[in-house]
Amino acid sequence: MSGPLRRYRVVMHGTETVMRLNEADAERFDGEPIDPVPAAVEPPAKARPAAADKARTAKTKDGGGGG
């Protein structure tokens, strides 16, 4: 496949379906375009939440050392 992908409505084996095709494949399958502009290949990645602070703390406030 080459070129931008667009959504096309095609009929395959008597069943209507929607496929993302380039222009050459759309002509081959006799597809009817659905989107007026090319569809993005991948959706943008979602931002990840900040990681929790995993720093260790002292077990006692006075610095330990007891006994």
Kinemage of the C-alpha trace (Angstrom):
@kinemage 1
@onewidth
@group {chain A} dominant
@subgroup {mainchain}
@vectorlist {calphas} color= white
{ca met a 1} P 0.000 0.000 0.000
{ca ser a 2} L 1.156 3.478 -0.687
{ca gly a 3} L -0.378 6.886 -0.312
{ca pro a 4} L -2.712 8.287 2.309
{ca leu a 5} L -5.478 6.061 3.595
{ca arg a 6} L -9.117 7.097 3.507
{ca arg a 7} L -12.267 5.376 4.637
{ca tyr a 8} L -14.299 3.847 1.811
{ca arg a 9} L -17.589 1.977 1.769
{ca val a 10} L -17.143 -1.218 -0.266
{ca val a 11} L -19.235 -4.294 -0.994
{ca met a 12} L -17.344 -7.570 -0.677
{ca his a 13} L -19.051 -10.921 -1.251
{ca gly a 14} L -22.458 -9.244 -0.991
{ca thr a 15} L -21.716 -7.560 2.361
{ca glu a 16} L -21.266 -3.803 2.710
{ca thr a 17} L -18.339 -2.793 4.920
{ca val a 18} L -16.067 0.170 5.633
{ca met a 19} L -12.360 -0.155 4.885
{ca arg a 20} L -9.352 2.158 5.013
{ca leu a 21} L -7.813 2.077 1.537
{ca asn a 22} L -5.529 4.107 -0.691
{ca glu a 23} L -6.886 5.420 -4.000
{ca ala a 24} L -5.565 2.520 -6.081
{ca asp a 25} L -7.190 -0.113 -3.856
{ca ala a 26} L -10.410 1.899 -3.656
{ca glu a 27} L -10.654 1.860 -7.448
{ca arg a 28} L -9.924 -1.860 -7.496
{ca phe a 29} L -12.715 -2.585 -4.971
{ca asp a 30} L -15.057 0.071 -6.443
{ca gly a 31} L -15.168 1.916 -3.111
{ca glu a 32} L -17.273 4.977 -2.312
{ca pro a 33} L -15.371 7.556 -0.204
{ca ile a 34} L -16.776 8.404 3.219
{ca asp a 35} L -14.227 10.926 4.553
{ca pro a 36} L -13.694 14.204 2.690
{ca val a 37} L -10.043 14.317 3.893
{ca pro a 38} L -7.472 11.538 4.373
{ca ala a 39} L -7.693 9.737 7.706
{ca ala a 40} L -4.710 9.774 10.045
{ca val a 41} L -2.692 6.568 10.036
{ca glu a 42} L -2.392 6.486 13.839
{ca pro a 43} L -4.247 8.453 16.477
{ca pro a 44} L -2.064 10.785 18.543
{ca ala a 45} L -0.613 9.205 21.659
{ca lys a 46} L -2.289 10.036 24.946
{ca ala a 47} L -0.216 11.799 27.582
{ca arg a 48} L 0.865 9.506 30.382
{ca pro a 49} L 0.135 10.526 33.960
{ca ala a 50} L 3.113 11.525 36.092
{ca ala a 51} L 4.720 8.648 37.957
{ca ala a 52} L 4.201 8.497 41.714
{ca asp a 53} L 7.147 9.603 43.840
{ca lys a 54} L 8.747 6.376 45.021
{ca ala a 55} L 11.541 7.900 47.087
{ca arg a 56} L 12.186 6.069 50.361
{ca thr a 57} L 11.822 7.904 53.647
{ca ala a 58} L 13.466 7.349 57.037
{ca lys a 59} L 11.538 5.004 59.329
{ca thr a 60} L 11.853 7.465 62.214
{ca lys a 61} L 12.207 11.197 62.238
{ca asp a 62} L 15.060 11.295 64.732
{ca gly a 63} L 17.415 9.501 62.354
{ca gly a 64} L 17.205 5.971 63.731
{ca gly a 65} L 20.425 4.768 65.318
{ca gly a 66} L 18.557 3.572 68.420
{ca gly a 67} L 18.994 0.333 70.028
